[in-house]
Amino acid sequence: MSPRPLPSEDATFEPALALARAGRTAEALAALATLARDQGDAGRRGDAGALALAQVAHLAEAAGDGETALRALDEALRLRPAFADLHYRRGCLLLDGPRGTDARAALELAVSIHPGYLAARLELALLDAREGFLADALASLRAMAAEPRVKSPGAFQRGLKSLERADWDEAAALLRSAIRAPAPAVDRAMERHRELLGRGDPAGALATLREAITTHPGYPDLHAVLGTCELEAGLLDDALASLARALELNPDFHGARVQLARVLEALGDLEQARGQVALVLEADPAHPQARELEARWTRRREAGGEPAPPARNAPARKAS
């Protein structure tokens, strides 16, 4: 069984999912629960019902409605109690509240079903650390560090060092980013950011990211997305600071480094921009965005010299 089941494609559940996407998650949950009971839980139908309920849980959580999200996951688990991902998501949801014991039980169930579930094992180790069992947590995490599924070993090691000095938020952020595990609070901020951008409210989207960073300053992804938005808004000095912070937290964050190169180019410092892209390509010669920038600069040079740096009349200021 995959720990990351794909979204349901069963058209039977689509009307209810449309309600959830429109923000009416409680109504969607009621409709899906009725449908799931009427349709039965055999075979593919039961799988589709469970995955549709998991989508409702995700949308409810993104909207800040943890109660509906938890009920949707419980209903999904009624259909498919052997889906490790559902137990993992339930555990992560409970971590945000006072029910630490229930969170641990859910995460342990995920690991018992799928012993190789790295994200669930990571959350259990972080829970150990928060509950005072730091030595046990560090031992578990060091055992994970050698696994090939750790996508960014450097970030993982920096996360361990943060944990050793009891910097919980930064440690969790770095460790999750190292294995590409979801972070519910950050996911909610990202969802809200995308929603506001879709409504044509870039100022609100920026404000959402900045608010999220004040409570979760250790997440390089948040700083990188904020820096990208600031670049697009023309707030170049702010973008430079945000992307530099993302790279301070995770120097292996190639996407943030490419965005930093774009900021430097916009500031007229093409030499520094090229240096950042060279660092990315040294580590990942096939990185598509870095190669695209390098190719564009090469074409310009071959066409007759470097472009003049853009004029800057005044430093960029933060949006109010």
Residue pairs with C-beta under 8 A, 6 or more apart in sequence:
1 82
1 83
1 84
1 113
1 114
2 85
3 84
3 85
3 88
3 110
3 114
3 117
3 119
3 120
4 85
5 47
5 50
5 51
5 54
5 83
5 85
6 51
7 51
7 55
8 17
8 47
8 48
8 49
8 51
8 52
8 55
9 48
10 44
10 45
10 48
10 49
10 52
12 35
12 39
12 48
13 32
13 35
13 48
13 49
13 52
15 31
16 28
16 31
16 32
16 35
16 52
16 56
17 28
17 32
17 52
17 55
17 56
19 25
19 27
19 28
19 31
20 28
20 29
20 55
20 56
20 59
20 60
21 59
23 63
25 56
25 59
25 60
25 63
25 65
25 68
25 69
25 72
26 60
26 65
26 68
28 56
28 59
29 53
29 56
29 60
29 68
29 71
29 72
29 75
32 49
32 52
32 53
32 56
32 72
32 75
33 53
33 75
35 49
36 46
36 49
36 50
36 53
36 75
36 79
39 45
39 49
40 46
41 49
41 79
41 80
46 79
46 80
47 80
49 76
49 79
50 76
50 77
50 79
50 80
50 83
50 86
51 76
53 72
53 73
53 75
53 76
53 79
54 72
54 73
54 76
54 85
54 86
54 89
56 68
56 69
56 72
57 68
57 69
57 70
57 72
57 73
57 76
57 89
57 93
58 69
58 89
60 66
60 68
60 69
60 72
61 69
61 93
61 184
61 187
61 188
62 187
62 188
62 191
62 192
63 191
64 188
66 93
66 96
66 97
69 93
70 90
70 93
70 94
73 86
73 89
73 90
73 93
74 90
76 83
76 86
77 83
77 86
77 87
77 90
80 86
82 113
83 113
84 109
84 110
84 111
84 113
84 114
84 117
84 120
85 110
87 106
87 107
87 109
87 110
87 113
87 120
88 106
88 107
88 110
88 117
88 119
88 120
88 123
90 106
91 103
91 104
91 105
91 106
91 107
91 109
91 110
91 120
91 123
92 103
92 107
92 123
92 182
92 184
93 184
94 100
94 102
94 103
94 106
95 103
95 123
95 127
95 184
96 184
96 185
100 127
100 130
100 131
103 127
104 124
104 127
107 120
107 123
107 124
107 127
108 124
110 117
110 120
111 117
111 120
111 121
111 124
114 120
118 144
118 147
118 149
118 150
118 179
118 181
119 176
119 179
119 181
119 182
121 140
121 144
122 141
122 144
122 175
122 176
122 179
122 181
123 181
124 140
125 136
125 137
125 140
125 141
125 144
126 137
126 168
126 171
126 172
126 175
128 134
128 136
128 137
128 140
129 137
129 138
129 163
129 168
129 171
130 168
134 163
134 166
137 163
138 160
138 163
138 164
141 156
141 159
141 160
141 163
141 175
142 160
144 150
144 156
144 179
145 153
145 156
145 157
145 160
149 179
150 156
150 178
150 179
151 178
151 179
151 180
152 177
152 178
152 250
152 252
153 178
154 178
154 250
154 251
154 252
155 174
155 175
155 177
155 178
155 220
155 250
155 252
155 253
156 174
156 175
156 178
156 179
158 174
158 249
158 250
159 170
159 171
159 172
159 173
159 174
159 175
159 178
160 171
160 175
162 170
162 171
162 174
162 218
163 171
163 175
167 218
169 216
169 217
169 218
169 219
170 217
170 218
170 249
171 218
172 183
172 218
173 183
173 186
173 216
173 218
173 219
173 220
173 221
173 249
174 218
174 220
174 249
174 250
175 181
176 182
176 183
177 219
177 220
177 221
177 250
177 253
183 216
183 219
183 221
185 212
185 215
185 216
186 212
186 216
186 219
186 221
186 222
189 208
189 209
189 211
189 212
189 216
189 222
190 221
190 225
192 208
193 205
193 208
193 209
193 225
193 229
194 205
196 202
196 204
196 205
196 208
197 205
202 229
202 232
202 233
203 319
205 229
206 226
206 229
206 230
206 233
206 319
207 319
209 222
209 225
209 226
209 229
210 226
212 222
213 219
213 222
213 223
213 226
216 222
218 249
219 249
220 245
220 246
220 247
220 249
220 250
220 253
220 256
221 246
223 242
223 243
223 245
223 246
223 249
223 256
224 242
224 243
224 246
224 253
224 255
224 256
224 259
226 242
227 238
227 239
227 240
227 241
227 242
227 243
227 246
227 256
227 259
227 260
227 263
228 239
228 243
228 259
230 236
230 238
230 239
230 242
230 316
231 239
231 259
231 262
231 263
231 266
233 319
234 316
235 316
235 317
235 318
235 319
236 263
236 266
236 267
236 312
236 316
237 315
237 316
237 317
238 316
238 317
238 318
239 259
239 263
239 316
240 260
240 263
240 264
240 267
243 256
243 257
243 259
243 260
243 263
244 260
246 253
246 256
247 253
247 256
247 257
247 260
250 256
252 283
254 280
254 283
254 284
254 287
254 290
255 289
257 276
257 277
257 279
257 280
258 276
258 277
258 280
258 287
258 289
258 290
258 293
260 276
261 273
261 274
261 276
261 277
261 280
261 290
261 293
262 273
262 293
264 270
264 272
264 273
264 276
265 273
265 293
266 310
267 309
267 310
267 312
268 309
268 310
268 312
269 309
270 297
270 306
270 309
273 293
274 294
274 297
277 290
277 293
277 294
280 287
280 290
281 287
281 290
281 291
281 294
284 290
300 306
300 307
